[in-house]
Amino acid sequence: MKKGLETYIYSALGIVAMLGILVAFNFIAARGKQRIDLTEERAYTLSPGTRAILAKLDTPVQVRFYCTREENDMPVQLKTYAQRVEDLLGEFRQASKGLVEIQKLDPQPDSDAEDSAKLDGIEGQMLPTGGSIYLGVSASMLDQKEAIPFLAPNRERLLEYDLARAVSRVMSASKPVVGLMSPLPVAGMPMNPMMMQMGRRGEPAWVLHSELNRDFTVKMVEMSADKIPDDIKVLVVIHPKGITDAAQYALDQFVLRGGKLIAFLDPLSALDRQAGMMGGMPGGSSLDKLLKAWGLTFDMTKVVADTDYMGRSPQGRAPAVLMLTEKAVNKDDVLTADIDNLVFVFTGAFTGTPADGLKQTVLIKSSKNSQLVDPMMAQMGGEEMLKSFKASDTEYPLAVRLTGKFKTAFPDGKPKAPDAQPDEKKPGEKKDAPADAGLKESAQEGAVILVGDSDFIQDQVAVTEMMNPFGGQRMIAPQNGNLAFGQSTVEQLAGDSNLIAVRSRASRERPFTVVKKMQADAEANYRSKIKDMEASLNEAQTKLNELQRSKTPEAGQHFILSPEQQAEIAKFRKKETEVKQQLKIERKKLRADIDSLETRIKWGNILGMPVLVAAVGLLLAAARRKRQAAH
């Protein structure tokens, strides 16, 4: 009896001790600064780039999170996503040591919060019931303000990037300066007397130029420039055909001093109208000196043809016109994670291995069913190309980003002009000072984005112009993701350099893959049965038509159903009813299978952990009894 009482007391004291330890652990952990993210997708871990941006803060940033809290108004999907946004904002506040100040607002109709949302540029989303909901973020620091009007769940992968970009933008007091260098009329072509005589009109600026002007200060840079202005942060070079060594040296020094370079090259610019007007053939463009120093090669004598992404031209199928889908883009990079539709025309490929100190990230690539072909063949009909097409089993990089410390492509300094002649010096005259040797290596990490096509960003390929019924400015709509990709390259490099290191987050949706496969199999089965039903219908209709044609038009026989026709109609209706009944049975079976699977998963989740704990407890109890019996 005494032994049993002692056992009971020891057990009770053990339980109390365990509870005390658990409470103490939670108390200490709640006040500790160490945090552990055990989620598979690292949902609560900020990227190094985001942490670097937040580490620069020395002034508080006010972040207003607008979210409709009304239970009946907010769709369940948005409610769940809003909680994820709130969790991530909490991580921003934690990482910034409180300098990111979060204010949560519920913009109910006719409330001060709704007025604040409208002033911040947060857009209400209309509901079918007539009401509106809000889910957006506004960030401000001093007189700088940046808004994300609506946090769409389909951009969940880019949520951290969008928030980090908003914070970094309000940290900048002025618009970044972006330079544009191209022999093409990117900024438009004004009317001149020669054009008037030829009956031609001036050309408006490209949509890319107009869109960049909204967010940046845009400056045009001449192709013959021997120095890039110091205030330019990002330089966009479009189809630099015939670029001189002196201009490449200017680009080289621009990158080495910390400038960001974006180059749209091309083995064959199909839309180079200037070459056409001069009576020449469209040509290619490259930055051969720079690419060689960076360890890459861009072959201007080859165009990528791809049967997986084969597009169309006025002549028919065109393997060298690539209609790129989301499979061709890098979904793990924030620059391309949201792009699923691109059109590249006669694009080239990048080969080689990056030089020491540089890291290459492939942003866009071809499929393995691709081949490098001559530009002349690319312009010919696609049917001729397909006859001799042989897949290379290689995924060619079509767009890449290089990051790291760049070394100069001109170790001997600024190249001399080809026509420069050495001046003869008279006795006693001083010799000219040696030319500036220039920078040899970048002091900090830089970034360069290279794209193997320049046509993709031109208006004819990227946008479509629509009639404005009210007159005034032209109405433009994107044809594909080309313009968004072009803008995103500039936007990423013009922002804080740490934005490049912000990762694309994995989606936290966890669909039932088995259920999805069951539904897909069932849909395929339905399609097969529907196809059979349509075949039966067509067969019956054919028989009815044959019976109708066999009748004579005398005495209005065309309008009277014969016994054979009536029998065929009855037979068809009976078969149609049977097939519909089979489809209904299949749907019921599918629903029953899915419900059964979901029920098993649900009860497995509910009972799994308690059963496991109970089993461990029983095993421990049995082991304890065994030890006591041994004593």
C-alpha positions in Angstrom: 0.0 0.0 0.0 2.8 2.4 1.0 4.7 1.5 -2.2 1.6 2.3 -4.3 1.1 5.6 -2.6 4.7 6.6 -3.2 4.4 5.7 -6.9 1.3 7.9 -7.1 3.0 10.8 -5.4 6.1 10.5 -7.6 3.9 10.4 -10.8 2.0 13.5 -9.7 5.2 15.4 -8.9 6.6 14.3 -12.2 3.6 15.7 -14.1 3.7 19.0 -12.1 7.4 19.3 -12.8 6.9 18.7 -16.6 4.2 21.4 -16.6 6.5 23.8 -14.8 9.3 23.1 -17.2 6.9 23.7 -20.2 5.6 27.0 -18.8 9.1 28.2 -18.0 10.4 27.2 -21.5 7.5 29.1 -23.2 8.0 32.1 -20.9 11.7 32.3 -21.7 11.3 31.6 -25.4 8.6 34.3 -25.8 11.1 36.9 -24.5 14.1 35.6 -26.3 15.4 37.0 -29.6 16.4 33.7 -31.1 13.8 32.4 -33.6 13.7 29.1 -35.5 11.9 28.6 -38.8 10.8 25.0 -39.1 8.6 25.4 -42.2 9.6 23.6 -45.3 9.4 26.6 -47.5 11.2 28.9 -45.0 8.1 31.1 -44.9 9.3 33.1 -41.9 12.9 33.6 -42.9 13.8 36.8 -44.7 16.3 36.8 -47.6 19.8 38.2 -47.0 19.0 41.0 -49.5 15.9 42.1 -47.4 17.9 42.0 -44.2 20.7 44.1 -45.8 18.1 46.7 -46.9 16.5 46.8 -43.5 20.0 47.1 -41.9 20.5 50.4 -43.7 17.5 52.0 -42.0 18.3 54.9 -39.6 14.9 56.6 -39.8 11.5 54.9 -39.0 9.5 53.7 -42.0 5.7 53.8 -41.5 4.0 50.8 -43.1 0.2 51.0 -43.2 -1.4 47.6 -43.8 -5.0 48.0 -45.1 -7.1 44.9 -44.7 -10.9 44.5 -44.5 -11.5 42.5 -41.3 -15.3 42.0 -41.8 -15.8 38.2 -41.7 -18.7 38.2 -44.2 -17.0 40.5 -46.7 -13.5 39.0 -47.0 -13.2 35.8 -49.1 -11.6 33.0 -47.3 -8.6 32.8 -49.7 -7.8 36.5 -49.2 -8.3 36.2 -45.5 -5.7 33.4 -45.3 -3.3 35.4 -47.5 -3.8 38.5 -45.4 -2.6 36.6 -42.4 0.5 35.6 -44.3 1.2 39.2 -45.3 0.8 40.2 -41.6 3.2 37.5 -40.6 5.8 38.7 -43.1 5.4 42.3 -42.0 6.1 41.2 -38.5 9.3 39.7 -39.7 10.2 43.0 -41.3 9.6 44.8 -38.0 11.7 42.2 -36.1 14.6 42.4 -38.6 14.6 46.2 -38.6 14.7 46.4 -34.8 11.5 48.3 -34.7 12.3 50.9 -37.4 9.6 49.4 -39.6 6.5 50.6 -37.8 3.4 48.6 -38.7 0.0 50.2 -38.5 -3.0 47.9 -39.2 -6.1 49.6 -40.6 -9.6 48.2 -41.4 -11.1 50.5 -44.1 -14.8 50.1 -43.4 -17.2 52.1 -45.6 -17.2 55.9 -44.9 -14.5 55.5 -42.2 -11.3 57.5 -41.6 -9.4 54.3 -42.5 -11.1 54.2 -45.9 -10.2 57.9 -46.5 -6.6 57.1 -45.6 -6.5 54.2 -48.0 -7.6 56.3 -50.9 -5.1 59.0 -50.0 -2.4 56.3 -49.9 -3.4 55.0 -53.4 -4.8 51.7 -52.0 -7.5 50.4 -54.4 -10.8 48.8 -53.2 -11.7 45.6 -55.0 -15.4 45.3 -55.9 -17.3 42.2 -54.8 -20.2 40.6 -56.7 -22.5 41.7 -53.8 -21.7 45.3 -54.5 -19.4 46.0 -51.6 -15.6 46.4 -51.7 -12.6 45.0 -49.8 -9.1 46.3 -49.3 -5.8 44.4 -49.1 -2.9 46.7 -49.7 0.2 48.3 -48.2 1.6 51.8 -48.1 5.1 52.7 -47.0 6.3 56.2 -46.2 9.4 57.9 -44.9 9.5 61.7 -44.5 8.0 63.0 -47.8 8.6 59.8 -49.8 5.7 57.4 -50.3 5.2 54.1 -52.1 2.0 52.0 -52.4 1.1 48.4 -53.3 -2.5 49.1 -54.3 -3.6 45.4 -54.0 -1.7 42.4 -52.8 -2.8 39.7 -55.2 -2.5 36.1 -54.0 -1.1 35.1 -57.4 2.0 37.2 -56.6 2.7 35.4 -53.3 6.1 34.2 -54.7 7.1 37.9 -55.0 5.5 39.2 -51.7 8.8 39.6 -49.9 10.4 41.3 -53.0 7.4 43.7 -53.4 7.6 44.7 -49.7 11.4 45.1 -49.7 11.2 47.2 -52.9 8.6 49.5 -51.3 10.8 50.0 -48.3 13.9 50.6 -50.4 12.1 53.1 -52.6 11.0 55.4 -49.8 14.6 55.3 -48.5 15.7 57.1 -51.8 15.2 60.8 -51.9 15.2 61.2 -55.7 14.4 59.2 -58.8 17.2 57.1 -60.2 18.7 58.2 -63.5 18.4 55.6 -66.3 20.4 56.0 -69.5 19.3 54.7 -72.9 21.9 54.0 -75.7 20.7 52.7 -79.1 21.0 53.5 -82.8 17.3 52.9 -83.0 14.7 55.7 -82.5 13.9 54.7 -78.9 13.0 58.3 -77.9 11.0 58.8 -81.1 11.8 60.5 -84.4 10.5 64.0 -85.0 9.3 65.1 -88.4 11.9 66.6 -90.7 11.7 68.1 -94.2 13.1 65.0 -95.9 10.4 62.8 -94.2 7.7 65.3 -95.3 9.0 65.0 -98.9 8.8 61.2 -98.7 5.3 61.4 -97.3 6.4 59.9 -94.0 5.4 61.0 -90.5 7.5 61.3 -87.3 7.5 58.4 -84.9 6.5 58.5 -81.3 8.8 57.3 -78.6 8.7 53.6 -77.8 6.4 52.6 -75.1 9.4 51.3 -73.1 10.8 54.9 -73.1 7.5 56.3 -72.0 7.0 53.8 -69.3 10.5 54.3 -67.9 9.9 58.0 -67.8 7.1 57.5 -65.3 9.4 56.0 -62.6 12.9 57.3 -63.5 14.7 60.2 -65.0 15.6 59.0 -68.5 18.7 60.3 -70.4 19.7 59.4 -74.0 23.3 58.5 -74.5 24.9 58.7 -77.9 26.4 55.5 -79.5 29.7 57.4 -79.9 29.9 58.3 -76.2 33.4 57.8 -74.8 32.2 58.3 -71.2 28.9 57.5 -69.5 27.6 60.4 -67.4 28.3 60.0 -63.7 24.7 60.5 -62.6 23.4 57.5 -64.6 22.8 54.5 -62.3 21.5 52.0 -64.9 22.3 52.0 -68.7 20.1 50.2 -71.1 21.9 49.4 -74.4 19.5 48.3 -77.2 20.9 46.6 -80.4 24.4 48.3 -80.3 25.3 47.4 -83.9 28.6 48.8 -85.1 29.6 49.9 -81.6 33.2 51.2 -81.4 35.9 50.0 -79.1 35.9 53.5 -77.5 32.1 53.1 -76.7 32.7 49.6 -75.3 35.5 51.1 -73.1 33.0 53.6 -71.8 30.6 50.8 -70.9 33.5 48.8 -69.3 34.4 51.7 -67.1 30.8 52.4 -66.2 30.4 48.8 -64.9 33.7 48.9 -63.0 32.7 52.1 -61.2 29.5 50.5 -60.0 27.0 51.2 -62.8 24.4 48.6 -63.7 24.3 47.5 -67.4 21.4 46.0 -69.4 22.2 45.0 -72.9 19.6 43.7 -75.5 21.8 42.2 -78.2 20.7 40.5 -81.4 22.1 38.2 -84.1 19.5 39.4 -86.5 17.3 42.4 -85.8 14.2 41.8 -87.9 12.8 45.2 -87.0 15.9 47.3 -87.8 14.1 49.6 -90.2 17.0 52.0 -90.5 19.0 49.3 -92.2 16.0 48.7 -94.6 15.8 52.4 -95.4 19.5 52.5 -96.2 19.0 49.6 -98.6 21.0 47.2 -96.4 20.1 43.9 -94.7 19.2 43.8 -91.0 22.3 42.9 -89.1 23.4 41.8 -85.6 24.9 43.4 -82.6 27.1 42.4 -79.7 29.5 43.7 -77.1 32.3 41.3 -78.1 35.1 42.9 -76.1 33.1 43.0 -72.9 31.6 39.5 -73.3 35.1 38.0 -73.8 36.4 39.5 -70.6 33.3 38.2 -68.8 33.9 34.7 -70.1 30.9 34.6 -72.4 30.3 34.3 -76.2 27.4 35.6 -78.2 27.6 34.2 -81.7 26.0 36.7 -84.2 26.1 34.1 -86.9 23.5 31.8 -85.2 19.9 32.1 -84.3 18.0 29.8 -81.9 15.2 27.7 -83.5 12.9 25.8 -81.1 10.1 23.4 -82.0 8.7 23.4 -78.5 8.2 27.2 -78.5 7.6 27.5 -82.3 5.7 30.7 -83.2 4.1 31.9 -86.4 5.0 34.5 -89.0 3.1 35.7 -92.1 4.7 32.8 -94.0 3.3 30.2 -91.5 5.1 28.2 -88.8 8.4 29.9 -87.7 10.7 27.9 -85.4 13.0 31.0 -85.0 10.1 33.1 -83.6 9.9 31.8 -80.1 6.6 31.9 -78.1 8.1 31.3 -74.7 6.0 30.0 -71.9 6.6 29.8 -68.1 8.7 26.6 -68.7 11.3 28.7 -70.4 11.8 31.2 -67.5 13.5 30.9 -64.1 10.7 30.7 -61.6 13.2 30.8 -58.7 14.3 34.4 -59.6 12.2 37.4 -58.7 13.0 39.0 -62.0 11.2 36.3 -64.0 9.0 34.5 -61.4 5.9 36.4 -62.5 6.4 36.0 -66.3 4.7 33.3 -68.3 4.5 34.6 -71.9 7.3 36.1 -74.0 7.9 36.5 -77.7 11.5 36.6 -79.0 12.2 37.1 -82.7 15.5 35.6 -84.1 17.2 35.5 -80.8 20.8 34.5 -80.1 22.3 32.3 -77.3 25.0 32.9 -74.7 27.7 30.3 -74.3 30.8 30.0 -72.2 31.7 29.9 -68.5 31.7 33.2 -66.5 35.1 34.6 -65.6 36.5 34.2 -62.1 34.6 36.3 -59.6 31.4 36.3 -61.6 28.2 34.3 -61.1 25.8 33.6 -63.9 22.1 33.2 -63.4 20.1 31.9 -66.4 16.8 33.9 -66.6 15.4 32.5 -69.9 16.4 29.4 -71.8 15.3 27.4 -74.8 14.0 23.9 -74.6 16.1 20.8 -75.5 14.2 20.6 -78.8 16.2 23.5 -80.2 19.0 24.1 -82.7 21.3 26.9 -83.8 20.6 27.9 -87.4 22.0 30.5 -89.8 20.2 33.9 -89.8 19.5 33.6 -93.5 17.7 30.3 -92.9 15.8 31.8 -90.0 14.3 34.4 -92.4 13.2 31.7 -94.8 10.0 29.8 -94.5 9.7 27.6 -91.4 8.7 24.5 -93.4 12.1 24.5 -95.1 13.9 24.8 -91.7 11.8 22.0 -90.2 12.8 19.6 -93.0 16.5 19.7 -91.9 15.8 20.4 -88.2 17.8 18.3 -85.7 17.3 18.9 -82.0 20.6 19.6 -80.1 19.3 18.3 -76.7 20.7 21.6 -75.3 18.9 24.3 -73.3 20.5 27.5 -74.7 20.6 30.5 -72.3 18.7 33.3 -74.0 18.9 35.8 -71.1 21.4 35.8 -68.3 22.4 37.9 -65.3 26.1 38.2 -64.2 26.9 39.3 -60.7 30.1 39.7 -58.9 33.3 41.7 -59.3 34.1 42.5 -62.9 37.5 43.0 -64.4 38.3 45.3 -67.3 38.2 44.2 -70.9 40.8 46.9 -71.7 43.9 46.2 -69.5 46.0 48.6 -71.7 43.7 51.5 -71.0 41.5 53.5 -73.4 41.8 52.2 -77.0 43.0 54.7 -79.6 40.7 55.7 -82.4 41.4 53.7 -85.6 42.2 56.8 -87.6 44.4 58.5 -84.9 47.9 59.3 -86.1 50.8 59.9 -83.7 51.7 63.6 -83.7 55.3 64.4 -84.6 57.0 66.4 -81.9 59.6 69.0 -82.5 62.8 68.9 -80.5 62.3 70.4 -77.1 58.5 69.9 -77.1 57.0 67.9 -74.2 55.3 64.7 -75.1 51.6 64.3 -74.4 50.7 62.8 -71.1 49.9 59.1 -71.2 46.2 58.3 -71.6 44.3 57.5 -68.4 44.8 53.8 -67.7 41.3 53.6 -66.3 39.8 51.2 -63.7 41.0 47.6 -63.7 38.5 45.9 -61.4 35.3 46.9 -59.7 35.6 47.8 -56.1 32.2 46.3 -55.2 29.9 43.7 -56.7 28.1 44.7 -59.8 25.4 43.4 -62.0 24.9 43.0 -65.8 21.8 41.6 -67.6 22.2 40.3 -71.1 19.3 39.4 -73.4 19.9 37.7 -76.8 17.1 39.7 -78.6 16.4 43.3 -79.1 13.2 43.0 -81.2 11.2 41.7 -78.2 11.0 45.2 -76.6 10.0 47.1 -79.7 6.4 48.3 -80.0 5.5 46.0 -82.9 6.2 42.9 -80.8 5.5 44.1 -77.2 2.3 46.1 -77.4 -0.8 46.6 -79.5 -2.3 50.0 -80.2 -6.1 50.4 -79.9 -8.4 53.1 -81.1 -9.3 55.7 -78.5 -13.0 56.4 -78.9 -12.7 59.7 -77.2 -9.6 60.9 -79.2 -6.5 62.2 -77.5 -3.6 60.0 -76.5 -3.2 56.6 -78.1 -4.3 53.6 -76.1 -1.7 50.8 -75.6 -2.2 47.3 -74.3 0.6 44.7 -73.9 0.6 41.8 -76.3 2.7 39.6 -74.0 5.0 39.8 -71.1 7.8 41.5 -73.1 7.3 45.0 -71.8 6.9 43.8 -68.2 10.2 41.9 -68.5 12.0 44.9 -70.0 10.7 47.2 -67.3 11.5 44.7 -64.6 15.2 44.4 -65.6 15.5 48.2 -65.2 13.5 48.3 -62.0 15.5 45.6 -60.3 18.9 47.1 -61.1 17.8 50.7 -60.5 16.7 49.9 -57.0 18.8 48.9 -54.0 21.5 46.5 -55.2 20.4 44.1 -52.4 17.1 43.6 -54.2 18.9 41.2 -56.5 19.5 38.9 -53.5 15.8 38.8 -52.5 14.6 35.3 -53.3 11.4 34.3 -54.9 9.4 32.7 -52.1 7.7 29.3 -52.5 4.0 29.2 -52.5 2.5 28.0 -49.2 -0.5 26.4 -50.9 -0.4 22.6 -50.4 -2.8 21.1 -52.8 -3.9 17.4 -52.6 -1.8 16.1 -55.4 -3.5 12.7 -55.3 -6.9 14.4 -55.4 -5.8 16.5 -58.4 -4.5 13.4 -60.2 -7.9 11.6 -59.6 -9.8 14.6 -60.9 -7.5 14.9 -64.0 -7.9 11.2 -64.7 -11.7 11.5 -64.3 -11.8 14.5 -66.6 -9.9 12.6 -69.2 -12.4 9.8 -68.9 -15.3 12.2 -69.3 -13.7 13.7 -72.4 -13.4 10.2 -73.9 -17.0 9.4 -73.1 -18.2 12.8 -74.4 -16.2 12.2 -77.6 -17.9 8.8 -78.0 -21.3 10.4 -77.5 -20.5 13.1 -80.1 -19.4 10.3 -82.5 -22.7 8.5 -81.9 -24.6 11.7 -82.5 -22.8 12.4 -85.7 -23.3 8.8 -86.8 -27.1 9.0 -86.1 -27.3 12.4 -87.8 -25.5 11.0 -90.9 -28.0 8.1 -91.1 -30.9 10.5 -90.8 -29.5 12.7 -93.6 -29.1 9.6 -95.8 -32.7 8.6 -95.2 -33.8 12.1 -95.9 -31.9 12.3 -99.2 -33.5 9.0 -100.3 -37.0 10.4 -100.1 -38.7 12.0 -103.1 -39.9 15.6 -102.8 -43.3 14.6 -104.1 -46.3 15.2 -101.8 -44.1 16.9 -99.2 -42.3 13.7 -98.1 -39.3 15.7 -97.0 -41.3 17.0 -94.0 -42.6 13.6 -92.9 -40.5 11.3 -90.7 -40.3 7.7 -92.0 -40.4 4.7 -89.6 -36.7 4.2 -90.2 -36.0 7.8 -89.2 -38.1 7.5 -86.1 -36.3 4.3 -85.2 -32.9 6.0 -85.6 -34.0 9.0 -83.5 -35.3 6.7 -80.7 -32.1 4.7 -80.9 -29.9 7.8 -80.6 -32.0 9.3 -77.7 -31.7 6.0 -75.8 -27.9 5.9 -76.3 -27.6 9.5 -75.3 -29.5 8.8 -72.1 -27.3 5.8 -71.3 -24.1 7.8 -71.8 -25.3 10.7 -69.6 -26.3 8.1 -66.9 -22.8 6.6 -67.1 -21.2 10.1 -66.8 -23.4 10.7 -63.7 -22.3 7.4 -62.2 -18.6 8.2 -62.9 -19.0 11.7 -61.2 -20.6 10.1 -58.1 -17.8 7.5 -57.9 -15.2 10.2 -58.3 -16.8 12.4 -55.6 -17.1 9.4 -53.3 -13.4 8.5 -53.8 -12.3 12.1 -53.1 -14.5 12.4 -50.0 -13.2 9.1 -48.7 -9.6 10.1 -49.3 -10.1 13.5 -47.6 -11.8 11.9 -44.7 -8.9 9.4 -44.2 -6.4 12.3 -44.4 -8.4 14.4 -42.0 -8.7 11.6 -39.4 -5.1 10.7 -39.9 -4.1 14.3 -39.1 -6.5 14.4 -36.1 -5.6 11.1 -34.6 -2.0 10.6 -35.8 -0.2 12.7 -33.1 -2.4 11.6 -30.1 -2.0 7.9 -31.1 1.8 8.4 -31.5 2.0 10.1 -28.0 -0.2 7.4 -26.5 2.0 4.6 -28.0 5.2 6.3 -26.7 3.6 6.6 -23.3 2.6 2.9 -23.2 6.0 1.9 -24.3 7.6 4.0 -21.6 5.2 2.6 -19.0 5.9 -0.9 -20.0 9.6 -0.3 -19.8 9.2 1.3 -16.4 7.2 -1.7 -15.1 9.8 -4.0 -16.5 12.6 -2.2 -14.6 10.5 -2.2 -11.4 9.8 -5.9 -11.7 13.5 -6.5 -12.1 14.3 -4.7 -8.9 
